[in-house]
């Protein structure tokens, strides 16, 4: 079976690249795969990157709030990594009260219109605690009840370093399968559990070496003070390290974000690659006193070196940071295809199995606000 996939908020194509790789053959010889049908994003450079590397077919530019969802081509699968700005712990965490918080609802609207066989939705781990947990429950409730048939949901907090990704990137991914399919998606079992099995930032960047003329491999020119400060920051350390002489320290009041001028540790996965932030947030090399190049960041995100990002340096940095790592997408999409092909694979219990359904049911029965908030806090907002 060929699942024609549509994607909102497609970014440069990390999820699509991972989705197009698996080809699963059932015990009866039927093939299961994912093909591109349409994609949407608001950013012009991002869409040019998608067209360069994934497909030029049915590329739909613009704000999702302004496009005609009823005119979208028919699909069998939907992906939407709805914007995380209002759910990230690095920020004001406005959740549903922010400008971007309600954008997940446009994915739900597409589900209502098209009733795809399955969908995959992705967001940051901070989603579980936004609006005191209410936003997460609202999103799950809307997804479960969407469309003509409704969906069986499997929400899980994936720690990508446990799947061989050279980055401690933790993301909530919700897989929904139409209830009339009578199938249950199971979270694929981690393959790299424990520090000794993690893929390190050094392995990702140096094995194999990056060609000097590789796409997006431009180096940043730093002023002498930044270079001198970086020389005093140990591997894995940041701008607040005690080793930095007083005259080189940043004059910052208030919160001191841990990723400011933070250097990678060569023996550990990278910290989370991000696409926003000013000076000092560009990720810094473990050996050399400089920021990473965009190609090095792309390596940490598991993009191949022949994947060419289009746009200026900061635009490319944003695209890379906001993307789903293709290798992570491949693992999850392969598990979805195996589910439909009814092929067994190793799996683990999802983070919220049973408790989400229970809480949603109590919400439907109009549980008191105080009781519901207590349950949400106890069950969904545990710190990772």
N, C-alpha and C positions, 0 to 999 in steps of 0.2 A: 504494500500500500504506500502510495506517495502522499505525504501530508504537505499540502501547499500552505506555507507559513506567511502570515502578515506580521508586521512588527511596528508598534508605536515607540517613539523615543529610541530609535534604532542605534543612535550613536555611530561610531565609525564602522561597526560591523563585527565586533567581537563575538557576540552571541550567534550571529548568522554564520560566521566562519566556523565556529565549533559545531553548529547544528548541521551543516552540510557534509560533515566528515563521516558520521556513522552510516553503515549499511548493514542492517540486521536481517538475517534470513531465518524464518520460522522453521519448525520441524516439518512443515508441509511444503517448504520450498518457496513460500511467499516472501517477497522482499519488502522491507519497511525502511523508508528514508524520508528526509525533510528537504523540500525545495523552496526557494525564494519565490514569493508571489508579489508582495508589495512591502514598502518600508516608508516610514515617516520620521522626520526630525525637523526641528526648527532652525538648526544652524546650517548655513550654506556650505562652509568648509567641511563640516562633518558629512554632509550628503555627498560632496564631491569625493571624499575618501571612500564612502560606501560604494559609490558608482565605480571608482577605480579598482576596488579590490573584490567586491562581492557581486554586484549586478546593477545594470542600468534600467532594469525592467520596473515599471510602475513605482518610480521614486516620487514621493508626495511631500513637497516642502511645505513648511508653515507651522504655525501654532496649532496644536491639536484642538484647541478650543474654537478654532475658526474654520477647520476643514469640514467638508460634507462627509460624515461617516457613512451615510447611506449609499454613497457612490463607490465605496471601496470594493475592489474585486473579491470574489468569493474565496474563502480560505477554509482549511481544515484544522489549522493550529494558529495560535496567537501568542506572541511574546511581547511583553512590555516591562521594561525596566524603568518604571515611572520615576520622575525626578526626586532625588533624595534630599534636596536642600533643606527642607523643613523637618526632616527626620534625623539628620546627622547629629551626633553628639558634639561635633565641632561646629558650633553655631548656636542660635537661639532656640532650636528644637520647638518650633511653633506647631508642628504637626498639621492637623486639619485647619488650624487657624491661620496658616501661612498662605502665601500666594500659590505655592506649588503643591501643598498637601493634598488638595482634592483632585489632582490630575489623574490619579489612579482610576477615577470614575469613568474616564473616557475609554480605558481598556474594558471596563465592565459594559459600557454602552456597545462596544464592538461585539462583545460576547452576546449581548442581548439581541443584536441584529443578525449575527452570523451563526451562533450556536456551534462553535468549532468543537472538534472531538476532544481537544485538550488545549490548555494554555500554560504558560510559565510566566510568572511575575517576579521581579527582583527588586530588592531595596536594601538599604543599610540596616545594620543590627539595631540602630536607635529607633527604628519603627516600632519595636515592641513596647517602648516606654513613652512614646509621644502622647500627649494629652492624657497622662496618667493611665496609659494602656487602652483608652477608649478608641483611639484611632485604629489600632491594630484589629480590635474586635469588629469595628465597623467595616473595615476593609474585608476581613474574612467573611463576615455575614453577607456583604454585597456579592462577593465572588461565589459563595456557596449557592446563593439563590438566583444567580444570573441565568438568563436565557430560558428556553422552553423546558429544559430537562434538569437544570441544576448541576452542581459539580461536587464530586468528592475531592476534598482538599488534603494536601500533604504539605504543611508549612514546616520548614526546618531552618535552623541557623547553621549554615555551612561554614566551616573553618577551612579555607582553601589550602592552607599549608598542609593539611592532613590528606590532601588529594594530589600531592606532588607539585603544587603551584609554589614558586619561590617567593612567596609573599604572604604575610599574615593578614589576609583580607577576609573579613567575616561578613557574610551577607545572608539576609533572610531571602529564601527562595520558596515561592509557593507554586506547587504544581497542582493543577486542577484537571480531572478527567470527568467527562460527562457521565452522569449517574446511570444513564441507560446502557452504557458500555459494560457495566458490572465489573470494572477493573479497579485495582488499588495500586497506586504508585507507591513504591517503597524507596526510601533514601539509600542510595548506593553506599556500601561500606567504605570508610576511609582506607586508603592504601598506604599512607605514610604517617603512621601514628608514633609519636615519640621523637624527641629532638634528633636522635641519631639517624633517623630516616628522612628527615626534612630535606628538601632541595634548597640549597643556600643561595644567597644573592650572588656570591662569587661564582658559583657553578653556572648560574643563569647568564651572567654577563661575560664570563671568560671561556666557557666551554660550549661551542667553539668560539674563538676570538671574533670580534666584530670587524668586518672589513672597513678600512678607513673611508672608503667611498660609499658606505651603506646609506640608504635613505635615512633622513632625519637624524644624522649623527653629528650634529653641529655642537661645538663646545662653547660654554659660557665664559665670557671674559669677566673675571672678578677683580675688584680693586685690591690693592696690596693689603689693606687691613683685614678684609675678609679672608684672604689666603692665609695670612699670619694667624688669625683666630682659628681657622680650620686645622692648622698644624698642631694646635694645642688640644683639640678635641679628640678624645680617644675613639676607637672603633665602637660604634653603638652609642656613643655619647652625643650630647647636644649643646646648645648655646649656654646652658646653665652649668656646665661641667666645672668642677673645682680647679681643674688644671689650667683654665684660661686666666692669664694675667689680668689684673684689675683694669689696666688701660685698654684692654681689648673687649671687655665685657659689654653687653648690650644694656643700654639705659632704658629698661622697660618696667613700668609699674603695673601692678595688678597681676592677672593670670599669666603664667609662663607656659605656653604650649610646648609640649614635649618634642614636637617634630620640627622646631625651629633650629636650623643649621644642624640637624641630626644626621650623623654619618651612619651608613650601613655597617653591620657587622658581617664580616666575610663568612663566618661559620653558622649564620642563622638566615632564615628567610628575611626578605626585606619587610619593613613596616609598610603600611598601606599606601599604595600609589594614589595620589589625589590629583585632581585637575584644577584646583583653585588655590588661592592664597598668594600673598606677595613675596617679597624677598625673604629668603631664609626657609622657604617651604618647598624648595625644588628637589629635595633628596640629594644626599651628598655621598660621594664615593668613599669606600672603606680605606683605600690606600692613598689615592690622589686628593689633593686639596682643591676640590672643585665640585660643582653640581654635576649630577648625571646628565648625559645627553638624552634627548627624547628616544633615541634608539635603545639606549640602556633601560630606560623606563619601560619601553615596549617589550623588551626581553623579560622584565619582571612580570609583565602582564601576559606573557606567553604568546605574543604576536611574532610570527616569523619575520625574518629580516627583509623578505621581499614584499612585505605589506607596507605600502607607501601611504603615509598620512599627508593630506593636502592642507596647505595653509601656512601662516606664519608660525614662528616658534612657540608663542604662547597659546595659539589656537590648537596646535598639535599637542602641546602639553595637556591642555584641557581634554581633548578627545581621548588621549591615552588614559588619563586618570578616571574618566567617567565610564570607560568601557567595561564590559564583562570579559574576563580572561577567556580566550577561546578554548583553552584546554579544560577549564572548569565547565564551560557550556557543553563541550563535547561529552564529558562524563555524565552530566545530568540528562542531556538529550538521548544519549545511548540507552540510559536506563528507562526512559519513557518509551522508546521504540521497543525495547525488550518486553516491557509491560504489555504493549499491544500485541507483540508477537508471541506472548505467553511463554517467554524463555526465562528461566530462573537465573538470578544473580545474587551475589552476596549483598546483604542489606542490614541496616540498623533501624531501631525505632526512631521516629522523628521526635524532635524536641517537645512538640506540643500535642502528641497523639492523645486523643481522648479528652484532654482537658479543654481544648478549644471548643469541641462539639458540646461539651457539658456547659461551658460558660455561655455559649451562644444560645443554648436551649433555655438557660435561666434568664438570659436577657429577653428572649421572646416571651417568657412568662412574666415579664415586667418585674424582675427582682428589684428590691429597693436599691437606690443609688449607693448607699453606704455599704450594703452587703456586696454588691457587684464590684465596687472599687477595692474592697478588702480582698476579694478573690483574685482580681486582676493583679493587684500588687504582690500577692503571695505566689501566684502561679506564673505570671508572664514577665515580671519586671526584675527578675534576678540578674544581678550583675555578672557579666561574663568574665 
